[in-house]
Amino acid sequence: MDPNQLLRNILDNIVNPVISLMLAVAVLYFLWGVFEFVRNAESSEERKKGGIHMLWGAIGLFIMIAAYGILNLIKGTLGV
């Protein structure tokens, strides 16, 4: 088997679905933070908790999008 084909199969069948799943989890975590922030508008402590969830969700989104971009860069560099 061609090493490029093996790498392409690993990326397409394992790595990309895992990144997509983690991206979906980060989006849900961010949206949960927004929901908490809006739902608990009267409590500053609960709003702060929602804001922290939004922050970590946004960080997770950034990391997953960066990982996807780095993988595409590597694939392009290696000609996979």
VMD Tcl script that builds the backbone (N, CA, C; Angstrom):
set m [mol new atoms 240]
animate dup $m
set s [atomselect $m all]
$s set {name element resname resid chain x y z} {
  {N N MET 1 A 0.852 -1.182 0.000}
  {CA C MET 1 A 0.000 0.000 0.000}
  {C C MET 1 A 0.893 1.240 0.000}
  {N N ASP 2 A 0.499 2.219 -0.755}
  {CA C ASP 2 A 1.218 3.483 -0.859}
  {C C ASP 2 A 1.152 4.225 0.481}
  {N N PRO 3 A 2.284 4.740 1.008}
  {CA C PRO 3 A 2.258 5.465 2.279}
  {C C PRO 3 A 1.338 6.688 2.249}
  {N N ASN 4 A 1.263 7.369 1.096}
  {CA C ASN 4 A 0.370 8.518 0.996}
  {C C ASN 4 A -1.085 8.089 1.112}
  {N N GLN 5 A -1.414 6.943 0.523}
  {CA C GLN 5 A -2.786 6.443 0.612}
  {C C GLN 5 A -3.122 6.061 2.052}
  {N N LEU 6 A -2.167 5.457 2.757}
  {CA C LEU 6 A -2.370 5.099 4.158}
  {C C LEU 6 A -2.607 6.352 4.998}
  {N N LEU 7 A -1.779 7.368 4.800}
  {CA C LEU 7 A -1.938 8.620 5.530}
  {C C LEU 7 A -3.270 9.273 5.197}
  {N N ARG 8 A -3.661 9.270 3.933}
  {CA C ARG 8 A -4.939 9.847 3.516}
  {C C ARG 8 A -6.109 9.103 4.179}
  {N N ASN 9 A -6.016 7.764 4.230}
  {CA C ASN 9 A -7.076 6.978 4.868}
  {C C ASN 9 A -7.181 7.270 6.363}
  {N N ILE 10 A -6.031 7.392 7.027}
  {CA C ILE 10 A -6.035 7.707 8.461}
  {C C ILE 10 A -6.657 9.080 8.698}
  {N N LEU 11 A -6.249 10.062 7.909}
  {CA C LEU 11 A -6.781 11.410 8.075}
  {C C LEU 11 A -8.273 11.463 7.776}
  {N N ASP 12 A -8.697 10.824 6.687}
  {CA C ASP 12 A -10.095 10.900 6.279}
  {C C ASP 12 A -11.031 10.084 7.165}
  {N N ASN 13 A -10.554 8.955 7.683}
  {CA C ASN 13 A -11.436 8.059 8.418}
  {C C ASN 13 A -11.323 8.151 9.929}
  {N N ILE 14 A -10.245 8.751 10.440}
  {CA C ILE 14 A -10.080 8.831 11.888}
  {C C ILE 14 A -9.954 10.274 12.362}
  {N N VAL 15 A -8.954 10.972 11.845}
  {CA C VAL 15 A -8.624 12.289 12.388}
  {C C VAL 15 A -9.703 13.327 12.080}
  {N N ASN 16 A -10.129 13.437 10.839}
  {CA C ASN 16 A -11.141 14.443 10.494}
  {C C ASN 16 A -12.460 14.241 11.220}
  {N N PRO 17 A -12.984 13.008 11.339}
  {CA C PRO 17 A -14.216 12.846 12.122}
  {C C PRO 17 A -14.049 13.207 13.597}
  {N N VAL 18 A -12.881 12.908 14.171}
  {CA C VAL 18 A -12.644 13.265 15.578}
  {C C VAL 18 A -12.610 14.784 15.733}
  {N N ILE 19 A -11.942 15.468 14.813}
  {CA C ILE 19 A -11.905 16.933 14.871}
  {C C ILE 19 A -13.312 17.504 14.702}
  {N N SER 20 A -14.092 16.946 13.800}
  {CA C SER 20 A -15.465 17.417 13.601}
  {C C SER 20 A -16.306 17.214 14.857}
  {N N LEU 21 A -16.152 16.078 15.500}
  {CA C LEU 21 A -16.884 15.806 16.737}
  {C C LEU 21 A -16.485 16.790 17.832}
  {N N MET 22 A -15.194 17.025 17.984}
  {CA C MET 22 A -14.722 17.957 19.007}
  {C C MET 22 A -15.147 19.391 18.692}
  {N N LEU 23 A -15.222 19.732 17.419}
  {CA C LEU 23 A -15.711 21.047 17.019}
  {C C LEU 23 A -17.179 21.200 17.407}
  {N N ALA 24 A -17.968 20.160 17.187}
  {CA C ALA 24 A -19.387 20.194 17.563}
  {C C ALA 24 A -19.540 20.327 19.080}
  {N N VAL 25 A -18.705 19.637 19.840}
  {CA C VAL 25 A -18.757 19.741 21.301}
  {C C VAL 25 A -18.408 21.158 21.745}
  {N N ALA 26 A -17.409 21.765 21.118}
  {CA C ALA 26 A -17.029 23.140 21.462}
  {C C ALA 26 A -18.155 24.118 21.154}
  {N N VAL 27 A -18.846 23.913 20.029}
  {CA C VAL 27 A -19.983 24.780 19.685}
  {C C VAL 27 A -21.094 24.620 20.716}
  {N N LEU 28 A -21.403 23.384 21.088}
  {CA C LEU 28 A -22.449 23.150 22.090}
  {C C LEU 28 A -22.069 23.756 23.439}
  {N N TYR 29 A -20.807 23.642 23.824}
  {CA C TYR 29 A -20.349 24.212 25.088}
  {C C TYR 29 A -20.471 25.739 25.063}
  {N N PHE 30 A -20.104 26.338 23.938}
  {CA C PHE 30 A -20.242 27.787 23.791}
  {C C PHE 30 A -21.710 28.199 23.878}
  {N N LEU 31 A -22.570 27.483 23.166}
  {CA C LEU 31 A -24.000 27.819 23.191}
  {C C LEU 31 A -24.600 27.602 24.571}
  {N N TRP 32 A -24.132 26.591 25.294}
  {CA C TRP 32 A -24.597 26.389 26.668}
  {C C TRP 32 A -24.202 27.593 27.530}
  {N N GLY 33 A -23.013 28.126 27.339}
  {CA C GLY 33 A -22.584 29.317 28.065}
  {C C GLY 33 A -23.459 30.521 27.736}
  {N N VAL 34 A -23.810 30.677 26.463}
  {CA C VAL 34 A -24.701 31.771 26.067}
  {C C VAL 34 A -26.060 31.599 26.741}
  {N N PHE 35 A -26.568 30.366 26.740}
  {CA C PHE 35 A -27.855 30.084 27.374}
  {C C PHE 35 A -27.812 30.413 28.863}
  {N N GLU 36 A -26.750 29.986 29.547}
  {CA C GLU 36 A -26.615 30.295 30.978}
  {C C GLU 36 A -26.504 31.797 31.207}
  {N N PHE 37 A -25.766 32.476 30.355}
  {CA C PHE 37 A -25.572 33.913 30.500}
  {C C PHE 37 A -26.896 34.663 30.379}
  {N N VAL 38 A -27.700 34.271 29.400}
  {CA C VAL 38 A -28.979 34.956 29.169}
  {C C VAL 38 A -30.013 34.545 30.214}
  {N N ARG 39 A -30.056 33.261 30.548}
  {CA C ARG 39 A -31.057 32.754 31.490}
  {C C ARG 39 A -30.867 33.346 32.877}
  {N N ASN 40 A -29.630 33.546 33.291}
  {CA C ASN 40 A -29.339 34.035 34.639}
  {C C ASN 40 A -28.911 35.496 34.615}
  {N N ALA 41 A -29.655 36.308 33.898}
  {CA C ALA 41 A -29.291 37.716 33.737}
  {C C ALA 41 A -29.313 38.477 35.060}
  {N N GLU 42 A -30.094 38.030 36.019}
  {CA C GLU 42 A -30.210 38.760 37.282}
  {C C GLU 42 A -29.105 38.409 38.279}
  {N N SER 43 A -28.428 37.307 38.099}
  {CA C SER 43 A -27.398 36.873 39.031}
  {C C SER 43 A -26.015 37.069 38.411}
  {N N SER 44 A -25.239 37.936 39.027}
  {CA C SER 44 A -23.912 38.223 38.459}
  {C C SER 44 A -22.991 37.000 38.546}
  {N N GLU 45 A -23.140 36.200 39.596}
  {CA C GLU 45 A -22.292 35.006 39.737}
  {C C GLU 45 A -22.608 33.977 38.649}
  {N N GLU 46 A -23.870 33.759 38.351}
  {CA C GLU 46 A -24.270 32.803 37.314}
  {C C GLU 46 A -23.926 33.336 35.915}
  {N N ARG 47 A -24.046 34.660 35.722}
  {CA C ARG 47 A -23.634 35.261 34.443}
  {C C ARG 47 A -22.142 35.073 34.225}
  {N N LYS 48 A -21.371 35.217 35.295}
  {CA C LYS 48 A -19.923 35.029 35.201}
  {C C LYS 48 A -19.615 33.586 34.805}
  {N N LYS 49 A -20.352 32.646 35.368}
  {CA C LYS 49 A -20.165 31.233 35.033}
  {C C LYS 49 A -20.482 30.989 33.556}
  {N N GLY 50 A -21.555 31.585 33.068}
  {CA C GLY 50 A -21.894 31.467 31.653}
  {C C GLY 50 A -20.833 32.093 30.769}
  {N N GLY 51 A -20.286 33.214 31.199}
  {CA C GLY 51 A -19.225 33.876 30.445}
  {C C GLY 51 A -17.966 33.021 30.364}
  {N N ILE 52 A -17.654 32.326 31.444}
  {CA C ILE 52 A -16.494 31.434 31.442}
  {C C ILE 52 A -16.727 30.277 30.478}
  {N N HIS 53 A -17.942 29.735 30.451}
  {CA C HIS 53 A -18.256 28.662 29.509}
  {C C HIS 53 A -18.153 29.159 28.063}
  {N N MET 54 A -18.611 30.368 27.818}
  {CA C MET 54 A -18.494 30.931 26.464}
  {C C MET 54 A -17.025 31.100 26.084}
  {N N LEU 55 A -16.219 31.581 27.024}
  {CA C LEU 55 A -14.793 31.776 26.757}
  {C C LEU 55 A -14.124 30.447 26.414}
  {N N TRP 56 A -14.347 29.406 27.209}
  {CA C TRP 56 A -13.714 28.116 26.946}
  {C C TRP 56 A -14.257 27.474 25.679}
  {N N GLY 57 A -15.540 27.706 25.387}
  {CA C GLY 57 A -16.084 27.214 24.132}
  {C C GLY 57 A -15.427 27.890 22.942}
  {N N ALA 58 A -15.202 29.195 23.037}
  {CA C ALA 58 A -14.541 29.928 21.952}
  {C C ALA 58 A -13.089 29.471 21.794}
  {N N ILE 59 A -12.411 29.217 22.913}
  {CA C ILE 59 A -11.043 28.709 22.846}
  {C C ILE 59 A -11.024 27.337 22.180}
  {N N GLY 60 A -11.973 26.488 22.536}
  {CA C GLY 60 A -12.073 25.172 21.912}
  {C C GLY 60 A -12.334 25.270 20.422}
  {N N LEU 61 A -13.203 26.192 20.020}
  {CA C LEU 61 A -13.470 26.405 18.602}
  {C C LEU 61 A -12.204 26.826 17.873}
  {N N PHE 62 A -11.476 27.743 18.449}
  {CA C PHE 62 A -10.241 28.208 17.834}
  {C C PHE 62 A -9.241 27.061 17.670}
  {N N ILE 63 A -9.087 26.255 18.715}
  {CA C ILE 63 A -8.133 25.144 18.667}
  {C C ILE 63 A -8.530 24.136 17.598}
  {N N MET 64 A -9.810 23.794 17.508}
  {CA C MET 64 A -10.243 22.801 16.525}
  {C C MET 64 A -10.099 23.320 15.091}
  {N N ILE 65 A -10.410 24.595 14.879}
  {CA C ILE 65 A -10.255 25.171 13.535}
  {C C ILE 65 A -8.773 25.265 13.181}
  {N N ALA 66 A -7.931 25.613 14.160}
  {CA C ALA 66 A -6.487 25.664 13.911}
  {C C ALA 66 A -5.935 24.272 13.602}
  {N N ALA 67 A -6.402 23.268 14.323}
  {CA C ALA 67 A -5.934 21.899 14.068}
  {C C ALA 67 A -6.329 21.455 12.667}
  {N N TYR 68 A -7.545 21.781 12.268}
  {CA C TYR 68 A -7.998 21.431 10.921}
  {C C TYR 68 A -7.137 22.142 9.869}
  {N N GLY 69 A -6.830 23.401 10.105}
  {CA C GLY 69 A -5.982 24.151 9.176}
  {C C GLY 69 A -4.573 23.595 9.110}
  {N N ILE 70 A -4.013 23.222 10.255}
  {CA C ILE 70 A -2.664 22.652 10.280}
  {C C ILE 70 A -2.639 21.323 9.532}
  {N N LEU 71 A -3.662 20.498 9.724}
  {CA C LEU 71 A -3.720 19.226 9.001}
  {C C LEU 71 A -3.807 19.443 7.502}
  {N N ASN 72 A -4.598 20.419 7.080}
  {CA C ASN 72 A -4.681 20.716 5.649}
  {C C ASN 72 A -3.354 21.236 5.109}
  {N N LEU 73 A -2.643 22.019 5.901}
  {CA C LEU 73 A -1.321 22.506 5.504}
  {C C LEU 73 A -0.349 21.341 5.341}
  {N N ILE 74 A -0.368 20.418 6.281}
  {CA C ILE 74 A 0.505 19.247 6.214}
  {C C ILE 74 A 0.140 18.385 4.995}
  {N N LYS 75 A -1.163 18.179 4.790}
  {CA C LYS 75 A -1.591 17.396 3.633}
  {C C LYS 75 A -1.137 18.045 2.324}
  {N N GLY 76 A -1.252 19.352 2.243}
  {CA C GLY 76 A -0.817 20.061 1.044}
  {C C GLY 76 A 0.689 20.011 0.851}
  {N N THR 77 A 1.425 20.110 1.937}
  {CA C THR 77 A 2.884 20.067 1.865}
  {C C THR 77 A 3.384 18.691 1.434}
  {N N LEU 78 A 2.764 17.646 1.970}
  {CA C LEU 78 A 3.183 16.292 1.658}
  {C C LEU 78 A 2.579 15.781 0.349}
  {N N GLY 79 A 1.644 16.522 -0.186}
  {CA C GLY 79 A 1.016 16.110 -1.438}
  {C C GLY 79 A 0.056 14.958 -1.266}
  {N N VAL 80 A -0.550 14.882 -0.108}
  {CA C VAL 80 A -1.490 13.780 0.180}
  {C C VAL 80 A -2.857 14.142 -0.328}
}
mol reanalyze $m
mol bondsrecalc $m
mol representation Tube
mol addrep $m
